[in-house]
Amino acid sequence: MRRKWSAIELMESWTLEPGERTLVLQKRSVNRLGFALLLKFFQREGRFPVQKNEIPHCAQIFVAEQLELPISH
């Protein structure tokens, strides 16, 4: 997966829809970001990431901001 994304591309591929957000918010707070990232990655790629670094950092930040969660490095 590429590393650079425009704001529009992030919105199109990594925005949580209302139903997805509801599903994510049912998870424990420590699991929410990881679950959301895996969900959106799977929707886009049709598979789960093999390595943590497959999910672009900008996408991690974008999803974390939607959930009002800190991003860990």
Predicted model as a PDB file, atoms N, CA, C, CB and O in Angstrom, pLDDT in the B-factor column:
MODEL        1                                                                  
ATOM      1  N   MET A   1       0.854  -1.167   0.000  1.00 70.00           N  
ATOM      2  CA  MET A   1       0.000   0.000   0.000  1.00 70.00           C  
ATOM      3  C   MET A   1       0.906   1.238   0.000  1.00 70.00           C  
ATOM      4  CB  MET A   1      -0.975  -0.006   1.232  1.00 70.00           C  
ATOM      5  O   MET A   1       1.935   1.274   0.675  1.00 70.00           O  
ATOM      6  N   ARG A   2       0.510   2.217  -0.748  1.00 70.00           N  
ATOM      7  CA  ARG A   2       1.366   3.408  -0.859  1.00 70.00           C  
ATOM      8  C   ARG A   2       1.404   4.202   0.454  1.00 70.00           C  
ATOM      9  CB  ARG A   2       0.869   4.313  -2.000  1.00 70.00           C  
ATOM     10  O   ARG A   2       0.541   4.030   1.314  1.00 70.00           O  
ATOM     11  N   ARG A   3       2.383   5.046   0.596  1.00 74.00           N  
ATOM     12  CA  ARG A   3       2.621   5.777   1.840  1.00 74.00           C  
ATOM     13  C   ARG A   3       2.005   7.175   1.818  1.00 74.00           C  
ATOM     14  CB  ARG A   3       4.112   5.881   2.103  1.00 74.00           C  
ATOM     15  O   ARG A   3       1.611   7.677   2.871  1.00 74.00           O  
ATOM     16  N   LYS A   4       1.910   7.812   0.667  1.00 85.00           N  
ATOM     17  CA  LYS A   4       1.408   9.190   0.561  1.00 85.00           C  
ATOM     18  C   LYS A   4      -0.043   9.177   0.105  1.00 85.00           C  
ATOM     19  CB  LYS A   4       2.275  10.023  -0.422  1.00 85.00           C  
ATOM     20  O   LYS A   4      -0.400   8.503  -0.861  1.00 85.00           O  
ATOM     21  N   TRP A   5      -0.867   9.926   0.810  1.00 90.00           N  
ATOM     22  CA  TRP A   5      -2.292  10.012   0.498  1.00 90.00           C  
ATOM     23  C   TRP A   5      -2.713  11.469   0.551  1.00 90.00           C  
ATOM     24  CB  TRP A   5      -3.142   9.152   1.480  1.00 90.00           C  
ATOM     25  O   TRP A   5      -2.260  12.214   1.420  1.00 90.00           O  
ATOM     26  N   SER A   6      -3.569  11.881  -0.364  1.00 93.00           N  
ATOM     27  CA  SER A   6      -4.137  13.231  -0.299  1.00 93.00           C  
ATOM     28  C   SER A   6      -5.279  13.212   0.722  1.00 93.00           C  
ATOM     29  CB  SER A   6      -4.646  13.713  -1.718  1.00 93.00           C  
ATOM     30  O   SER A   6      -5.745  12.146   1.125  1.00 93.00           O  
ATOM     31  N   ALA A   7      -5.717  14.390   1.129  1.00 94.00           N  
ATOM     32  CA  ALA A   7      -6.826  14.497   2.078  1.00 94.00           C  
ATOM     33  C   ALA A   7      -8.090  13.854   1.513  1.00 94.00           C  
ATOM     34  CB  ALA A   7      -7.092  15.968   2.429  1.00 94.00           C  
ATOM     35  O   ALA A   7      -8.827  13.190   2.242  1.00 94.00           O  
ATOM     36  N   ILE A   8      -8.340  14.044   0.239  1.00 95.00           N  
ATOM     37  CA  ILE A   8      -9.533  13.463  -0.395  1.00 95.00           C  
ATOM     38  C   ILE A   8      -9.443  11.940  -0.414  1.00 95.00           C  
ATOM     39  CB  ILE A   8      -9.704  14.003  -1.834  1.00 95.00           C  
ATOM     40  O   ILE A   8     -10.431  11.257  -0.142  1.00 95.00           O  
ATOM     41  N   GLU A   9      -8.265  11.404  -0.732  1.00 94.00           N  
ATOM     42  CA  GLU A   9      -8.087   9.952  -0.751  1.00 94.00           C  
ATOM     43  C   GLU A   9      -8.271   9.352   0.642  1.00 94.00           C  
ATOM     44  CB  GLU A   9      -6.701   9.594  -1.295  1.00 94.00           C  
ATOM     45  O   GLU A   9      -8.875   8.289   0.789  1.00 94.00           O  
ATOM     46  N   LEU A  10      -7.756  10.029   1.652  1.00 96.00           N  
ATOM     47  CA  LEU A  10      -7.946   9.562   3.025  1.00 96.00           C  
ATOM     48  C   LEU A  10      -9.428   9.531   3.373  1.00 96.00           C  
ATOM     49  CB  LEU A  10      -7.182  10.460   4.017  1.00 96.00           C  
ATOM     50  O   LEU A  10      -9.918   8.561   3.951  1.00 96.00           O  
ATOM     51  N   MET A  11     -10.136  10.597   3.018  1.00 95.00           N  
ATOM     52  CA  MET A  11     -11.570  10.662   3.320  1.00 95.00           C  
ATOM     53  C   MET A  11     -12.328   9.549   2.605  1.00 95.00           C  
ATOM     54  CB  MET A  11     -12.144  12.032   2.920  1.00 95.00           C  
ATOM     55  O   MET A  11     -13.212   8.926   3.194  1.00 95.00           O  
ATOM     56  N   GLU A  12     -11.997   9.296   1.359  1.00 95.00           N  
ATOM     57  CA  GLU A  12     -12.696   8.273   0.578  1.00 95.00           C  
ATOM     58  C   GLU A  12     -12.422   6.857   1.080  1.00 95.00           C  
ATOM     59  CB  GLU A  12     -12.297   8.377  -0.877  1.00 95.00           C  
ATOM     60  O   GLU A  12     -13.325   6.021   1.066  1.00 95.00           O  
ATOM     61  N   SER A  13     -11.218   6.574   1.517  1.00 95.00           N  
ATOM     62  CA  SER A  13     -10.837   5.209   1.870  1.00 95.00           C  
ATOM     63  C   SER A  13     -10.814   4.905   3.361  1.00 95.00           C  
ATOM     64  CB  SER A  13      -9.508   4.924   1.315  1.00 95.00           C  
ATOM     65  O   SER A  13     -10.937   3.746   3.758  1.00 95.00           O  
ATOM     66  N   TRP A  14     -10.658   5.937   4.196  1.00 97.00           N  
ATOM     67  CA  TRP A  14     -10.430   5.693   5.617  1.00 97.00           C  
ATOM     68  C   TRP A  14     -11.463   6.334   6.542  1.00 97.00           C  
ATOM     69  CB  TRP A  14      -9.080   6.187   5.985  1.00 97.00           C  
ATOM     70  O   TRP A  14     -11.311   6.284   7.763  1.00 97.00           O  
ATOM     71  N   THR A  15     -12.506   6.932   5.978  1.00 98.00           N  
ATOM     72  CA  THR A  15     -13.556   7.510   6.820  1.00 98.00           C  
ATOM     73  C   THR A  15     -14.462   6.400   7.331  1.00 98.00           C  
ATOM     74  CB  THR A  15     -14.378   8.570   6.037  1.00 98.00           C  
ATOM     75  O   THR A  15     -14.910   5.541   6.573  1.00 98.00           O  
ATOM     76  N   LEU A  16     -14.719   6.436   8.628  1.00 98.00           N  
ATOM     77  CA  LEU A  16     -15.624   5.463   9.233  1.00 98.00           C  
ATOM     78  C   LEU A  16     -17.067   5.882   8.969  1.00 98.00           C  
ATOM     79  CB  LEU A  16     -15.360   5.332  10.759  1.00 98.00           C  
ATOM     80  O   LEU A  16     -17.466   7.000   9.297  1.00 98.00           O  
ATOM     81  N   GLU A  17     -17.837   4.992   8.381  1.00 97.00           N  
ATOM     82  CA  GLU A  17     -19.262   5.233   8.163  1.00 97.00           C  
ATOM     83  C   GLU A  17     -19.979   5.102   9.511  1.00 97.00           C  
ATOM     84  CB  GLU A  17     -19.856   4.231   7.100  1.00 97.00           C  
ATOM     85  O   GLU A  17     -19.438   4.497  10.437  1.00 97.00           O  
ATOM     86  N   PRO A  18     -21.195   5.663   9.633  1.00 97.00           N  
ATOM     87  CA  PRO A  18     -21.900   5.610  10.922  1.00 97.00           C  
ATOM     88  C   PRO A  18     -22.029   4.199  11.516  1.00 97.00           C  
ATOM     89  CB  PRO A  18     -23.273   6.194  10.756  1.00 97.00           C  
ATOM     90  O   PRO A  18     -21.809   4.017  12.714  1.00 97.00           O  
ATOM     91  N   GLY A  19     -22.376   3.214  10.706  1.00 97.00           N  
ATOM     92  CA  GLY A  19     -22.494   1.844  11.209  1.00 97.00           C  
ATOM     93  C   GLY A  19     -21.160   1.268  11.656  1.00 97.00           C  
ATOM     94  O   GLY A  19     -21.090   0.527  12.636  1.00 97.00           O  
ATOM     95  N   GLU A  20     -20.108   1.612  10.932  1.00 97.00           N  
ATOM     96  CA  GLU A  20     -18.759   1.159  11.300  1.00 97.00           C  
ATOM     97  C   GLU A  20     -18.330   1.816  12.605  1.00 97.00           C  
ATOM     98  CB  GLU A  20     -17.739   1.481  10.174  1.00 97.00           C  
ATOM     99  O   GLU A  20     -17.731   1.176  13.469  1.00 97.00           O  
ATOM    100  N   ARG A  21     -18.638   3.072  12.733  1.00 97.00           N  
ATOM    101  CA  ARG A  21     -18.288   3.809  13.960  1.00 97.00           C  
ATOM    102  C   ARG A  21     -18.991   3.183  15.164  1.00 97.00           C  
ATOM    103  CB  ARG A  21     -18.673   5.315  13.831  1.00 97.00           C  
ATOM    104  O   ARG A  21     -18.386   3.019  16.223  1.00 97.00           O  
ATOM    105  N   THR A  22     -20.263   2.836  15.000  1.00 97.00           N  
ATOM    106  CA  THR A  22     -21.013   2.189  16.076  1.00 97.00           C  
ATOM    107  C   THR A  22     -20.357   0.868  16.456  1.00 97.00           C  
ATOM    108  CB  THR A  22     -22.480   1.959  15.657  1.00 97.00           C  
ATOM    109  O   THR A  22     -20.206   0.565  17.640  1.00 97.00           O  
ATOM    110  N   LEU A  23     -19.971   0.089  15.465  1.00 97.00           N  
ATOM    111  CA  LEU A  23     -19.305  -1.189  15.699  1.00 97.00           C  
ATOM    112  C   LEU A  23     -17.982  -0.983  16.439  1.00 97.00           C  
ATOM    113  CB  LEU A  23     -19.061  -1.920  14.367  1.00 97.00           C  
ATOM    114  O   LEU A  23     -17.691  -1.695  17.401  1.00 97.00           O  
ATOM    115  N   VAL A  24     -17.193  -0.024  15.998  1.00 97.00           N  
ATOM    116  CA  VAL A  24     -15.895   0.256  16.617  1.00 97.00           C  
ATOM    117  C   VAL A  24     -16.070   0.703  18.068  1.00 97.00           C  
ATOM    118  CB  VAL A  24     -15.138   1.335  15.818  1.00 97.00           C  
ATOM    119  O   VAL A  24     -15.308   0.289  18.941  1.00 97.00           O  
ATOM    120  N   LEU A  25     -17.063   1.540  18.325  1.00 95.00           N  
ATOM    121  CA  LEU A  25     -17.269   2.070  19.675  1.00 95.00           C  
ATOM    122  C   LEU A  25     -17.759   1.009  20.653  1.00 95.00           C  
ATOM    123  CB  LEU A  25     -18.257   3.214  19.636  1.00 95.00           C  
ATOM    124  O   LEU A  25     -17.773   1.251  21.859  1.00 95.00           O  
ATOM    125  N   GLN A  26     -18.158  -0.151  20.164  1.00 96.00           N  
ATOM    126  CA  GLN A  26     -18.540  -1.252  21.045  1.00 96.00           C  
ATOM    127  C   GLN A  26     -17.317  -1.981  21.606  1.00 96.00           C  
ATOM    128  CB  GLN A  26     -19.433  -2.235  20.296  1.00 96.00           C  
ATOM    129  O   GLN A  26     -17.430  -2.759  22.553  1.00 96.00           O  
ATOM    130  N   LYS A  27     -16.163  -1.725  21.017  1.00 96.00           N  
ATOM    131  CA  LYS A  27     -14.928  -2.361  21.475  1.00 96.00           C  
ATOM    132  C   LYS A  27     -14.362  -1.600  22.677  1.00 96.00           C  
ATOM    133  CB  LYS A  27     -13.884  -2.419  20.328  1.00 96.00           C  
ATOM    134  O   LYS A  27     -14.677  -0.428  22.885  1.00 96.00           O  
ATOM    135  N   ARG A  28     -13.531  -2.273  23.457  1.00 94.00           N  
ATOM    136  CA  ARG A  28     -12.847  -1.598  24.564  1.00 94.00           C  
ATOM    137  C   ARG A  28     -11.980  -0.491  23.986  1.00 94.00           C  
ATOM    138  CB  ARG A  28     -11.985  -2.602  25.404  1.00 94.00           C  
ATOM    139  O   ARG A  28     -11.463  -0.614  22.875  1.00 94.00           O  
ATOM    140  N   SER A  29     -11.825   0.571  24.727  1.00 88.00           N  
ATOM    141  CA  SER A  29     -11.119   1.749  24.211  1.00 88.00           C  
ATOM    142  C   SER A  29      -9.713   1.421  23.712  1.00 88.00           C  
ATOM    143  CB  SER A  29     -11.037   2.812  25.288  1.00 88.00           C  
ATOM    144  O   SER A  29      -9.255   2.016  22.736  1.00 88.00           O  
ATOM    145  N   VAL A  30      -9.030   0.498  24.357  1.00 90.00           N  
ATOM    146  CA  VAL A  30      -7.663   0.158  23.935  1.00 90.00           C  
ATOM    147  C   VAL A  30      -7.642  -0.594  22.608  1.00 90.00           C  
ATOM    148  CB  VAL A  30      -6.976  -0.679  25.007  1.00 90.00           C  
ATOM    149  O   VAL A  30      -6.601  -0.650  21.953  1.00 90.00           O  
ATOM    150  N   ASN A  31      -8.765  -1.170  22.204  1.00 94.00           N  
ATOM    151  CA  ASN A  31      -8.832  -1.955  20.969  1.00 94.00           C  
ATOM    152  C   ASN A  31      -9.469  -1.207  19.808  1.00 94.00           C  
ATOM    153  CB  ASN A  31      -9.595  -3.218  21.216  1.00 94.00           C  
ATOM    154  O   ASN A  31      -9.424  -1.686  18.675  1.00 94.00           O  
ATOM    155  N   ARG A  32     -10.052  -0.058  20.057  1.00 96.00           N  
ATOM    156  CA  ARG A  32     -10.830   0.634  19.031  1.00 96.00           C  
ATOM    157  C   ARG A  32     -10.025   1.024  17.806  1.00 96.00           C  
ATOM    158  CB  ARG A  32     -11.448   1.853  19.612  1.00 96.00           C  
ATOM    159  O   ARG A  32     -10.445   0.762  16.680  1.00 96.00           O  
ATOM    160  N   LEU A  33      -8.892   1.637  18.006  1.00 96.00           N  
ATOM    161  CA  LEU A  33      -8.110   2.099  16.866  1.00 96.00           C  
ATOM    162  C   LEU A  33      -7.636   0.928  16.018  1.00 96.00           C  
ATOM    163  CB  LEU A  33      -6.916   2.925  17.338  1.00 96.00           C  
ATOM    164  O   LEU A  33      -7.760   0.961  14.794  1.00 96.00           O  
ATOM    165  N   GLY A  34      -7.104  -0.088  16.640  1.00 95.00           N  
ATOM    166  CA  GLY A  34      -6.637  -1.255  15.894  1.00 95.00           C  
ATOM    167  C   GLY A  34      -7.755  -1.929  15.124  1.00 95.00           C  
ATOM    168  O   GLY A  34      -7.573  -2.317  13.970  1.00 95.00           O  
ATOM    169  N   PHE A  35      -8.908  -2.070  15.754  1.00 97.00           N  
ATOM    170  CA  PHE A  35     -10.057  -2.683  15.092  1.00 97.00           C  
ATOM    171  C   PHE A  35     -10.485  -1.853  13.888  1.00 97.00           C  
ATOM    172  CB  PHE A  35     -11.229  -2.839  16.074  1.00 97.00           C  
ATOM    173  O   PHE A  35     -10.728  -2.396  12.810  1.00 97.00           O  
ATOM    174  N   ALA A  36     -10.577  -0.541  14.072  1.00 97.00           N  
ATOM    175  CA  ALA A  36     -11.002   0.347  12.984  1.00 97.00           C  
ATOM    176  C   ALA A  36     -10.014   0.293  11.820  1.00 97.00           C  
ATOM    177  CB  ALA A  36     -11.141   1.796  13.494  1.00 97.00           C  
ATOM    178  O   ALA A  36     -10.426   0.254  10.661  1.00 97.00           O  
ATOM    179  N   LEU A  37      -8.729   0.291  12.118  1.00 97.00           N  
ATOM    180  CA  LEU A  37      -7.719   0.236  11.064  1.00 97.00           C  
ATOM    181  C   LEU A  37      -7.772  -1.085  10.302  1.00 97.00           C  
ATOM    182  CB  LEU A  37      -6.329   0.439  11.657  1.00 97.00           C  
ATOM    183  O   LEU A  37      -7.646  -1.104   9.078  1.00 97.00           O  
ATOM    184  N   LEU A  38      -7.956  -2.181  11.020  1.00 97.00           N  
ATOM    185  CA  LEU A  38      -8.068  -3.481  10.352  1.00 97.00           C  
ATOM    186  C   LEU A  38      -9.319  -3.545   9.483  1.00 97.00           C  
ATOM    187  CB  LEU A  38      -8.089  -4.615  11.386  1.00 97.00           C  
ATOM    188  O   LEU A  38      -9.283  -4.091   8.380  1.00 97.00           O  
ATOM    189  N   LEU A  39     -10.415  -2.995   9.972  1.00 98.00           N  
ATOM    190  CA  LEU A  39     -11.661  -2.971   9.213  1.00 98.00           C  
ATOM    191  C   LEU A  39     -11.496  -2.216   7.899  1.00 98.00           C  
ATOM    192  CB  LEU A  39     -12.774  -2.339  10.043  1.00 98.00           C  
ATOM    193  O   LEU A  39     -11.860  -2.722   6.837  1.00 98.00           O  
ATOM    194  N   LYS A  40     -10.949  -1.006   7.970  1.00 98.00           N  
ATOM    195  CA  LYS A  40     -10.804  -0.187   6.766  1.00 98.00           C  
ATOM    196  C   LYS A  40      -9.755  -0.775   5.809  1.00 98.00           C  
ATOM    197  CB  LYS A  40     -10.418   1.252   7.150  1.00 98.00           C  
ATOM    198  O   LYS A  40      -9.933  -0.731   4.592  1.00 98.00           O  
ATOM    199  N   PHE A  41      -8.673  -1.320   6.357  1.00 97.00           N  
ATOM    200  CA  PHE A  41      -7.656  -1.960   5.519  1.00 97.00           C  
ATOM    201  C   PHE A  41      -8.265  -3.142   4.774  1.00 97.00           C  
ATOM    202  CB  PHE A  41      -6.449  -2.422   6.374  1.00 97.00           C  
ATOM    203  O   PHE A  41      -8.042  -3.304   3.574  1.00 97.00           O  
ATOM    204  N   PHE A  42      -9.041  -3.974   5.489  1.00 98.00           N  
ATOM    205  CA  PHE A  42      -9.656  -5.135   4.859  1.00 98.00           C  
ATOM    206  C   PHE A  42     -10.631  -4.721   3.760  1.00 98.00           C  
ATOM    207  CB  PHE A  42     -10.373  -5.982   5.903  1.00 98.00           C  
ATOM    208  O   PHE A  42     -10.681  -5.352   2.704  1.00 98.00           O  
ATOM    209  N   GLN A  43     -11.400  -3.671   4.003  1.00 97.00           N  
ATOM    210  CA  GLN A  43     -12.329  -3.190   2.980  1.00 97.00           C  
ATOM    211  C   GLN A  43     -11.586  -2.763   1.717  1.00 97.00           C  
ATOM    212  CB  GLN A  43     -13.160  -2.019   3.521  1.00 97.00           C  
ATOM    213  O   GLN A  43     -12.051  -3.001   0.602  1.00 97.00           O  
ATOM    214  N   ARG A  44     -10.460  -2.149   1.896  1.00 95.00           N  
ATOM    215  CA  ARG A  44      -9.702  -1.624   0.755  1.00 95.00           C  
ATOM    216  C   ARG A  44      -8.904  -2.708   0.033  1.00 95.00           C  
ATOM    217  CB  ARG A  44      -8.761  -0.529   1.220  1.00 95.00           C  
ATOM    218  O   ARG A  44      -8.889  -2.763  -1.196  1.00 95.00           O  
ATOM    219  N   GLU A  45      -8.247  -3.563   0.803  1.00 96.00           N  
ATOM    220  CA  GLU A  45      -7.304  -4.531   0.228  1.00 96.00           C  
ATOM    221  C   GLU A  45      -7.870  -5.941   0.085  1.00 96.00           C  
ATOM    222  CB  GLU A  45      -6.071  -4.588   1.072  1.00 96.00           C  
ATOM    223  O   GLU A  45      -7.310  -6.745  -0.661  1.00 96.00           O  
ATOM    224  N   GLY A  46      -8.963  -6.264   0.778  1.00 97.00           N  
ATOM    225  CA  GLY A  46      -9.523  -7.606   0.727  1.00 97.00           C  
ATOM    226  C   GLY A  46      -8.727  -8.632   1.510  1.00 97.00           C  
ATOM    227  O   GLY A  46      -8.867  -9.836   1.294  1.00 97.00           O  
ATOM    228  N   ARG A  47      -7.903  -8.160   2.406  1.00 98.00           N  
ATOM    229  CA  ARG A  47      -7.078  -9.033   3.256  1.00 98.00           C  
ATOM    230  C   ARG A  47      -6.669  -8.232   4.485  1.00 98.00           C  
ATOM    231  CB  ARG A  47      -5.809  -9.575   2.482  1.00 98.00           C  
ATOM    232  O   ARG A  47      -6.849  -7.015   4.529  1.00 98.00           O  
ATOM    233  N   PHE A  48      -6.127  -8.910   5.467  1.00 97.00           N  
ATOM    234  CA  PHE A  48      -5.592  -8.223   6.635  1.00 97.00           C  
ATOM    235  C   PHE A  48      -4.106  -7.970   6.422  1.00 97.00           C  
ATOM    236  CB  PHE A  48      -5.835  -9.049   7.931  1.00 97.00           C  
ATOM    237  O   PHE A  48      -3.454  -8.719   5.693  1.00 97.00           O  
ATOM    238  N   PRO A  49      -3.558  -6.928   7.044  1.00 97.00           N  
ATOM    239  CA  PRO A  49      -2.128  -6.664   6.879  1.00 97.00           C  
ATOM    240  C   PRO A  49      -1.282  -7.768   7.518  1.00 97.00           C  
ATOM    241  CB  PRO A  49      -1.766  -5.304   7.491  1.00 97.00           C  
ATOM    242  O   PRO A  49      -1.639  -8.331   8.553  1.00 97.00           O  
ATOM    243  N   VAL A  50      -0.175  -8.054   6.883  1.00 96.00           N  
ATOM    244  CA  VAL A  50       0.761  -9.039   7.409  1.00 96.00           C  
ATOM    245  C   VAL A  50       1.681  -8.371   8.427  1.00 96.00           C  
ATOM    246  CB  VAL A  50       1.585  -9.686   6.265  1.00 96.00           C  
ATOM    247  O   VAL A  50       2.043  -8.970   9.440  1.00 96.00           O  
ATOM    248  N   GLN A  51       2.052  -7.133   8.148  1.00 93.00           N  
ATOM    249  CA  GLN A  51       2.938  -6.379   9.029  1.00 93.00           C  
ATOM    250  C   GLN A  51       2.257  -5.071   9.442  1.00 93.00           C  
ATOM    251  CB  GLN A  51       4.300  -6.096   8.333  1.00 93.00           C  
ATOM    252  O   GLN A  51       1.448  -4.511   8.702  1.00 93.00           O  
ATOM    253  N   LYS A  52       2.602  -4.608  10.629  1.00 85.00           N  
ATOM    254  CA  LYS A  52       2.021  -3.377  11.171  1.00 85.00           C  
ATOM    255  C   LYS A  52       2.249  -2.183  10.243  1.00 85.00           C  
ATOM    256  CB  LYS A  52       2.611  -3.081  12.547  1.00 85.00           C  
ATOM    257  O   LYS A  52       1.373  -1.331  10.092  1.00 85.00           O  
ATOM    258  N   ASN A  53       3.420  -2.127   9.630  1.00 91.00           N  
ATOM    259  CA  ASN A  53       3.758  -0.963   8.802  1.00 91.00           C  
ATOM    260  C   ASN A  53       3.043  -0.943   7.454  1.00 91.00           C  
ATOM    261  CB  ASN A  53       5.241  -0.925   8.573  1.00 91.00           C  
ATOM    262  O   ASN A  53       3.264  -0.026   6.662  1.00 91.00           O  
ATOM    263  N   GLU A  54       2.194  -1.927   7.173  1.00 95.00           N  
ATOM    264  CA  GLU A  54       1.417  -1.904   5.931  1.00 95.00           C  
ATOM    265  C   GLU A  54       0.325  -0.835   5.962  1.00 95.00           C  
ATOM    266  CB  GLU A  54       0.792  -3.273   5.678  1.00 95.00           C  
ATOM    267  O   GLU A  54      -0.126  -0.378   4.912  1.00 95.00           O  
ATOM    268  N   ILE A  55      -0.095  -0.441   7.144  1.00 95.00           N  
ATOM    269  CA  ILE A  55      -1.118   0.598   7.265  1.00 95.00           C  
ATOM    270  C   ILE A  55      -0.396   1.942   7.337  1.00 95.00           C  
ATOM    271  CB  ILE A  55      -2.037   0.368   8.534  1.00 95.00           C  
ATOM    272  O   ILE A  55       0.361   2.188   8.276  1.00 95.00           O  
ATOM    273  N   PRO A  56      -0.622   2.806   6.360  1.00 94.00           N  
ATOM    274  CA  PRO A  56       0.103   4.081   6.320  1.00 94.00           C  
ATOM    275  C   PRO A  56      -0.111   4.910   7.598  1.00 94.00           C  
ATOM    276  CB  PRO A  56      -0.340   4.892   5.097  1.00 94.00           C  
ATOM    277  O   PRO A  56      -1.208   4.951   8.155  1.00 94.00           O  
ATOM    278  N   HIS A  57       0.946   5.554   8.034  1.00 93.00           N  
ATOM    279  CA  HIS A  57       0.882   6.364   9.252  1.00 93.00           C  
ATOM    280  C   HIS A  57      -0.173   7.464   9.124  1.00 93.00           C  
ATOM    281  CB  HIS A  57       2.257   6.982   9.555  1.00 93.00           C  
ATOM    282  O   HIS A  57      -0.881   7.757  10.088  1.00 93.00           O  
ATOM    283  N   CYS A  58      -0.281   8.073   7.943  1.00 94.00           N  
ATOM    284  CA  CYS A  58      -1.275   9.130   7.759  1.00 94.00           C  
ATOM    285  C   CYS A  58      -2.691   8.582   7.922  1.00 94.00           C  
ATOM    286  CB  CYS A  58      -1.115   9.781   6.377  1.00 94.00           C  
ATOM    287  O   CYS A  58      -3.570   9.291   8.410  1.00 94.00           O  
ATOM    288  N   ALA A  59      -2.924   7.338   7.523  1.00 95.00           N  
ATOM    289  CA  ALA A  59      -4.240   6.714   7.710  1.00 95.00           C  
ATOM    290  C   ALA A  59      -4.490   6.428   9.187  1.00 95.00           C  
ATOM    291  CB  ALA A  59      -4.345   5.408   6.890  1.00 95.00           C  
ATOM    292  O   ALA A  59      -5.610   6.588   9.673  1.00 95.00           O  
ATOM    293  N   GLN A  60      -3.451   6.008   9.899  1.00 95.00           N  
ATOM    294  CA  GLN A  60      -3.580   5.777  11.335  1.00 95.00           C  
ATOM    295  C   GLN A  60      -3.988   7.056  12.049  1.00 95.00           C  
ATOM    296  CB  GLN A  60      -2.266   5.241  11.916  1.00 95.00           C  
ATOM    297  O   GLN A  60      -4.877   7.045  12.900  1.00 95.00           O  
ATOM    298  N   ILE A  61      -3.340   8.148  11.703  1.00 95.00           N  
ATOM    299  CA  ILE A  61      -3.660   9.440  12.309  1.00 95.00           C  
ATOM    300  C   ILE A  61      -5.083   9.851  11.954  1.00 95.00           C  
ATOM    301  CB  ILE A  61      -2.662  10.520  11.851  1.00 95.00           C  
ATOM    302  O   ILE A  61      -5.834  10.306  12.817  1.00 95.00           O  
ATOM    303  N   PHE A  62      -5.454   9.692  10.685  1.00 97.00           N  
ATOM    304  CA  PHE A  62      -6.776  10.090  10.217  1.00 97.00           C  
ATOM    305  C   PHE A  62      -7.879   9.335  10.969  1.00 97.00           C  
ATOM    306  CB  PHE A  62      -6.898   9.845   8.708  1.00 97.00           C  
ATOM    307  O   PHE A  62      -8.860   9.942  11.399  1.00 97.00           O  
ATOM    308  N   VAL A  63      -7.725   8.036  11.126  1.00 97.00           N  
ATOM    309  CA  VAL A  63      -8.729   7.232  11.825  1.00 97.00           C  
ATOM    310  C   VAL A  63      -8.723   7.556  13.323  1.00 97.00           C  
ATOM    311  CB  VAL A  63      -8.470   5.722  11.599  1.00 97.00           C  
ATOM    312  O   VAL A  63      -9.787   7.651  13.934  1.00 97.00           O  
ATOM    313  N   ALA A  64      -7.560   7.724  13.909  1.00 96.00           N  
ATOM    314  CA  ALA A  64      -7.475   8.070  15.334  1.00 96.00           C  
ATOM    315  C   ALA A  64      -8.183   9.394  15.626  1.00 96.00           C  
ATOM    316  CB  ALA A  64      -6.003   8.153  15.776  1.00 96.00           C  
ATOM    317  O   ALA A  64      -8.856   9.528  16.648  1.00 96.00           O  
ATOM    318  N   GLU A  65      -8.033  10.356  14.740  1.00 96.00           N  
ATOM    319  CA  GLU A  65      -8.706  11.642  14.928  1.00 96.00           C  
ATOM    320  C   GLU A  65     -10.219  11.489  14.876  1.00 96.00           C  
ATOM    321  CB  GLU A  65      -8.249  12.642  13.869  1.00 96.00           C  
ATOM    322  O   GLU A  65     -10.932  12.148  15.633  1.00 96.00           O  
ATOM    323  N   GLN A  66     -10.717  10.633  13.997  1.00 97.00           N  
ATOM    324  CA  GLN A  66     -12.164  10.388  13.933  1.00 97.00           C  
ATOM    325  C   GLN A  66     -12.702   9.834  15.232  1.00 97.00           C  
ATOM    326  CB  GLN A  66     -12.489   9.433  12.805  1.00 97.00           C  
ATOM    327  O   GLN A  66     -13.823  10.146  15.635  1.00 97.00           O  
ATOM    328  N   LEU A  67     -11.890   9.000  15.895  1.00 96.00           N  
ATOM    329  CA  LEU A  67     -12.298   8.357  17.134  1.00 96.00           C  
ATOM    330  C   LEU A  67     -11.865   9.133  18.374  1.00 96.00           C  
ATOM    331  CB  LEU A  67     -11.738   6.964  17.190  1.00 96.00           C  
ATOM    332  O   LEU A  67     -12.125   8.719  19.504  1.00 96.00           O  
ATOM    333  N   GLU A  68     -11.198  10.270  18.143  1.00 93.00           N  
ATOM    334  CA  GLU A  68     -10.685  11.114  19.223  1.00 93.00           C  
ATOM    335  C   GLU A  68      -9.783  10.300  20.156  1.00 93.00           C  
ATOM    336  CB  GLU A  68     -11.852  11.746  20.019  1.00 93.00           C  
ATOM    337  O   GLU A  68      -9.895  10.365  21.380  1.00 93.00           O  
ATOM    338  N   LEU A  69      -8.886   9.532  19.529  1.00 92.00           N  
ATOM    339  CA  LEU A  69      -7.945   8.687  20.271  1.00 92.00           C  
ATOM    340  C   LEU A  69      -6.521   9.112  19.960  1.00 92.00           C  
ATOM    341  CB  LEU A  69      -8.149   7.190  19.925  1.00 92.00           C  
ATOM    342  O   LEU A  69      -6.242   9.595  18.863  1.00 92.00           O  
ATOM    343  N   PRO A  70      -5.614   8.937  20.921  1.00 87.00           N  
ATOM    344  CA  PRO A  70      -4.207   9.215  20.639  1.00 87.00           C  
ATOM    345  C   PRO A  70      -3.630   8.127  19.747  1.00 87.00           C  
ATOM    346  CB  PRO A  70      -3.397   9.325  21.947  1.00 87.00           C  
ATOM    347  O   PRO A  70      -4.073   6.979  19.777  1.00 87.00           O  
ATOM    348  N   ILE A  71      -2.653   8.498  18.968  1.00 79.00           N  
ATOM    349  CA  ILE A  71      -1.957   7.534  18.117  1.00 79.00           C  
ATOM    350  C   ILE A  71      -0.663   7.141  18.819  1.00 79.00           C  
ATOM    351  CB  ILE A  71      -1.672   8.125  16.688  1.00 79.00           C  
ATOM    352  O   ILE A  71       0.095   8.001  19.267  1.00 79.00           O  
ATOM    353  N   SER A  72      -0.417   5.837  18.912  1.00 70.00           N  
ATOM    354  CA  SER A  72       0.844   5.387  19.521  1.00 70.00           C  
ATOM    355  C   SER A  72       1.803   5.043  18.417  1.00 70.00           C  
ATOM    356  CB  SER A  72       0.631   4.167  20.465  1.00 70.00           C  
ATOM    357  O   SER A  72       1.384   4.624  17.338  1.00 70.00           O  
ATOM    358  N   HIS A  73       3.069   5.210  18.662  1.00 55.00           N  
ATOM    359  CA  HIS A  73       4.099   4.965  17.629  1.00 55.00           C  
ATOM    360  C   HIS A  73       4.776   3.659  17.872  1.00 55.00           C  
ATOM    361  CB  HIS A  73       5.139   6.086  17.599  1.00 55.00           C  
ATOM    362  O   HIS A  73       5.668   3.276  17.115  1.00 55.00           O  
TER     363      HIS A  73                                                      
ENDMDL                                                                          
END                                                                             
